[in-house]
């Protein structure tokens, strides 16, 4: 809340009405060891002074950097209509649509989102309730476990580390197993290792998970991996970047059973930790396994088009021990942003965004190679790739002081891998300019000299 209207007298009157001595008594059922014990905040100050202080803190943010950071969250141009639509009061303050007769607008936005994402992925069913790409990927893994009755999941080392970390958290302490597949020297998943892992008769696999593009920005052999998975009776899960689907084969085209991914590139500006949007799509066969909410289109008694909550597992609310998921809060506002973005650009516009990002990336590759930082991997990529940079962490810091955010130092995720430790993961999108690329290359040459 921007302003808390309740006075000490108001709070005292509420406590007296409830018959409890203090606010702390409301939390007595929570063990003292896990309760919050206050926040380390400065002393109160007048509103004018506080506004000045907050402005000082905000000024620490750098908005002048030439930005080449991707790694799962991408900087795209967002048409003004996106923020205009999601700022409307009927959307901005809307809650979960329990009553369809008064929630037709919210239900329709979810229906439109599901329809557009189904078209983008090529899959039949799309859920609209997932916090981000990492949790959507973990939910996809649990779907496969439920559908197959198996307890082991194989995930490529080249899947985003946040998704792998969340899956490990979901699996921790239970009977489920998560095993990583190695990558080859060209940065893509080792299909030989995948085939060997699937061949173990004592450890049947529920699902195989690969990214497209993968964590290193490279294009994986998705059709071949999916065929190996299906031959072993496992499901195939694709972790996708949605803008890339405008130019790459869809998950349906290479036989994926489930597609998961981060929806942030679809009209949601990069922010500190979110909110973002988890994409989760699947086939009709697995509809009953998908968590969250599915909205459908029907007609009312007068024959008018209407929208309803077609499928929603009530166990999520009233019988949690039988729940398929912990999904409750709806990400409808972020889903609306994605809907408006995709509808505004259309298929040709989205293809232009992906193609221009790819063209800028080729320009970036050539410039960085000339500056002494060639690509690390040989496999094809779309708009993101690793470059060899000795002492990459130091170089990254030095480039910040020169106004360049030089991607992500891979040592942060792979400290024990020598080639990756000395590399930067860099990205270009349609908003990357030739001048920024030249600025990056010149600064890199200077720092590495």
ZIMOCOR-V788703 format. One record per residue. RES is the residue in three letters. PSI is psi as a letter, one per 30 degrees, with the letter a starting at -180 (none if undefined). OMEGA is omega as a letter, one per 20 degrees, with the letter a starting at -180 (* if undefined). Layout:
((RES,PSI,OMEGA) (RES,PSI,OMEGA))
This chain:
((UNK,k,r) (UNK,f,a) (UNK,k,r) (UNK,j,a) (UNK,f,a) (UNK,k,r) (UNK,l,r) (UNK,e,r) (UNK,e,r) (UNK,e,a) (UNK,e,r) (UNK,e,a) (UNK,e,r) (UNK,e,r) (UNK,e,r) (UNK,e,r) (UNK,e,r) (UNK,f,r) (UNK,h,r) (UNK,l,a) (UNK,f,a) (UNK,l,r) (UNK,e,a) (UNK,e,a) (UNK,f,r) (UNK,f,a) (UNK,g,a) (UNK,f,a) (UNK,f,r) (UNK,k,a) (UNK,k,a) (UNK,e,a) (UNK,f,a) (UNK,g,r) (UNK,l,r) (UNK,k,a) (UNK,h,r) (UNK,l,a) (UNK,k,r) (UNK,i,a) (UNK,l,r) (UNK,l,r) (UNK,l,r) (UNK,l,r) (UNK,l,r) (UNK,l,a) (UNK,e,a) (UNK,e,r) (UNK,e,r) (UNK,e,r) (UNK,e,r) (UNK,e,a) (UNK,e,r) (UNK,e,r) (UNK,e,r) (UNK,e,r) (UNK,e,a) (UNK,e,a) (UNK,f,r) (UNK,f,r) (UNK,k,r) (UNK,k,r) (UNK,g,a) (UNK,g,a) (UNK,k,r) (UNK,j,a) (UNK,j,r) (UNK,g,a) (UNK,k,r) (UNK,c,r) (UNK,h,r) (UNK,f,r) (UNK,k,a) (UNK,k,a) (UNK,j,r) (UNK,l,r) (UNK,k,r) (UNK,j,r) (UNK,k,a) (UNK,f,a) (UNK,f,a) (UNK,e,r) (UNK,e,r) (UNK,e,a) (UNK,e,a) (UNK,f,r) (UNK,f,r) (UNK,k,a) (UNK,e,a) (UNK,f,r) (UNK,e,a) (UNK,e,a) (UNK,g,a) (UNK,k,r) (UNK,a,a) (UNK,k,a) (UNK,i,a) (UNK,e,a) (UNK,j,a) (UNK,e,a) (UNK,f,r) (UNK,g,a) (UNK,g,a) (UNK,e,a) (UNK,e,r) (UNK,e,r) (UNK,e,a) (UNK,e,r) (UNK,e,r) (UNK,e,r) (UNK,e,r) (UNK,e,r) (UNK,e,a) (UNK,e,a) (UNK,e,a) (UNK,e,r) (UNK,e,r) (UNK,e,r) (UNK,e,a) (UNK,e,a) (UNK,f,a) (UNK,g,a) (UNK,l,a) (UNK,e,a) (UNK,k,r) (UNK,k,r) (UNK,l,a) (UNK,h,a) (UNK,g,a) (UNK,k,a) (UNK,e,a) (UNK,l,a) (UNK,e,a) (UNK,e,r) (UNK,e,r) (UNK,e,r) (UNK,e,r) (UNK,e,r) (UNK,e,r) (UNK,e,r) (UNK,e,r) (UNK,e,r) (UNK,e,a) (UNK,e,r) (UNK,e,r) (UNK,e,a) (UNK,e,a) (UNK,f,a) (UNK,g,r) (UNK,l,a) (UNK,g,a) (UNK,k,r) (UNK,k,r) (UNK,k,r) (UNK,k,r) (UNK,k,r) (UNK,f,a) (UNK,g,r) (UNK,k,a) (UNK,k,a) (UNK,e,r) (UNK,e,r) (UNK,e,r) (UNK,e,r) (UNK,e,r) (UNK,e,r) (UNK,e,r) (UNK,e,r) (UNK,e,r) (UNK,e,a) (UNK,f,a) (UNK,k,r) (UNK,f,a) (UNK,a,a) (UNK,f,a) (UNK,k,a) (UNK,k,r) (UNK,j,a) (UNK,k,a) (UNK,k,r) (UNK,k,a) (UNK,l,r) (UNK,l,r) (UNK,l,a) (UNK,f,r) (UNK,g,r) (UNK,g,r) (UNK,l,a) (UNK,k,a) (UNK,j,a) (UNK,f,r) (UNK,e,r) (UNK,e,r) (UNK,e,a) (UNK,e,r) (UNK,e,a) (UNK,e,r) (UNK,f,a) (UNK,f,a) (UNK,j,a) (UNK,f,a) (UNK,f,a) (UNK,i,a) (UNK,k,a) (UNK,k,r) (UNK,e,a) (UNK,l,r) (UNK,k,a) (UNK,k,r) (UNK,l,r) (UNK,k,r) (UNK,j,i) (UNK,l,a) (UNK,a,a) (UNK,e,a) (UNK,g,r) (UNK,g,a) (UNK,l,r) (UNK,k,a) (UNK,l,r) (UNK,i,a) (UNK,e,a) (UNK,e,r) (UNK,e,r) (UNK,e,r) (UNK,e,r) (UNK,e,r) (UNK,e,a) (UNK,e,a) (UNK,e,r) (UNK,f,r) (UNK,g,r) (UNK,g,r) (UNK,l,r) (UNK,l,r) (UNK,k,a) (UNK,k,r) (UNK,k,r) (UNK,j,a) (UNK,l,r) (UNK,j,a) (UNK,e,a) (UNK,e,a) (UNK,f,a) (UNK,f,r) (UNK,f,a) (UNK,f,r) (UNK,l,r) (UNK,k,r) (UNK,l,r) (UNK,e,r) (UNK,e,a) (UNK,f,r) (UNK,g,r) (UNK,g,r) (UNK,k,r) (UNK,e,a) (UNK,k,r) (UNK,k,r) (UNK,l,r) (UNK,l,r) (UNK,k,a) (UNK,g,a) (UNK,e,a) (UNK,f,a) (UNK,i,r) (UNK,g,r) (UNK,j,a) (UNK,k,r) (UNK,k,a) (UNK,l,a) (UNK,i,r) (UNK,g,r) (UNK,a,j) (UNK,k,r) (UNK,a,a) (UNK,k,r) (UNK,k,r) (UNK,k,r) (UNK,j,a) (UNK,l,a) (UNK,a,r) (UNK,l,r) (UNK,e,a) (UNK,e,a) (UNK,g,a) (UNK,e,a) (UNK,f,r) (UNK,f,a) (UNK,k,r) (UNK,l,r) (UNK,a,a) (UNK,k,r) (UNK,k,a) (UNK,k,a) (UNK,l,a) (UNK,k,r) (UNK,a,r) (UNK,k,r) (UNK,a,a) (UNK,f,r) (UNK,g,r) (UNK,g,r) (UNK,k,r) (UNK,k,a) (UNK,l,a) (UNK,k,a) (UNK,l,r) (UNK,j,a) (UNK,e,a) (UNK,k,r) (UNK,k,a) (UNK,j,a) (UNK,f,r) (UNK,f,r) (UNK,f,a) (UNK,e,a) (UNK,f,r) (UNK,i,a) (UNK,f,r) (UNK,f,r) (UNK,g,a) (UNK,k,r) (UNK,f,a) (UNK,l,r) (UNK,g,a) (UNK,k,r) (UNK,d,a) (UNK,k,a) (UNK,k,r) (UNK,h,a) (UNK,e,a) (UNK,e,r) (UNK,e,r) (UNK,e,r) (UNK,e,r) (UNK,e,r) (UNK,e,a) (UNK,e,a) (UNK,e,r) (UNK,e,a) (UNK,e,a) (UNK,e,a) (UNK,e,a) (UNK,e,a) (UNK,l,a) (UNK,e,a) (UNK,e,r) (UNK,e,r) (UNK,e,r) (UNK,e,r) (UNK,e,r) (UNK,e,a) (UNK,e,a) (UNK,e,r) (UNK,e,r) (UNK,e,r) (UNK,e,r) (UNK,e,r) (UNK,e,r) (UNK,e,r) (UNK,e,r) (UNK,e,r) (UNK,e,r) (UNK,e,a) (UNK,e,a) (UNK,e,a) (UNK,e,r) (UNK,e,r) (UNK,f,r) (UNK,f,r) (UNK,g,a) (UNK,i,a) (UNK,l,r) (UNK,k,r) (UNK,e,a) (UNK,l,a) (UNK,f,a) (UNK,l,r) (UNK,l,r) (UNK,l,r) (UNK,d,a) (UNK,g,a) (UNK,k,a) (UNK,l,r) (UNK,k,r) (UNK,k,r) (UNK,k,r) (UNK,j,r) (UNK,k,a) (UNK,h,a) (UNK,e,a) (UNK,e,a) (UNK,e,a) (UNK,e,r) (UNK,e,r) (UNK,e,r) (UNK,e,r) (UNK,e,r) (UNK,e,r) (UNK,f,r) (UNK,g,r) (UNK,g,a) (UNK,k,r) (UNK,j,a) (UNK,h,r) (UNK,b,a) (UNK,k,r) (UNK,j,a) (UNK,f,r) (UNK,f,a) (UNK,f,r) (UNK,f,a) (UNK,i,a) (UNK,f,a) (UNK,g,r) (UNK,j,a) (UNK,e,a) (UNK,e,a) (UNK,e,a) (UNK,e,r) (UNK,h,r) (UNK,l,r) (UNK,k,r) (UNK,j,a) (UNK,l,a) (UNK,k,r) (UNK,k,r) (UNK,a,a) (UNK,f,a) (UNK,f,r) (UNK,k,a) (UNK,l,r) (UNK,e,r) (UNK,e,r) (UNK,e,r) (UNK,e,r) (UNK,e,r) (UNK,e,r) (UNK,e,a) (UNK,e,a) (UNK,e,r) (UNK,e,r) (UNK,e,r) (UNK,e,a) (UNK,e,a) (UNK,e,a) (UNK,f,a) (UNK,none,*))
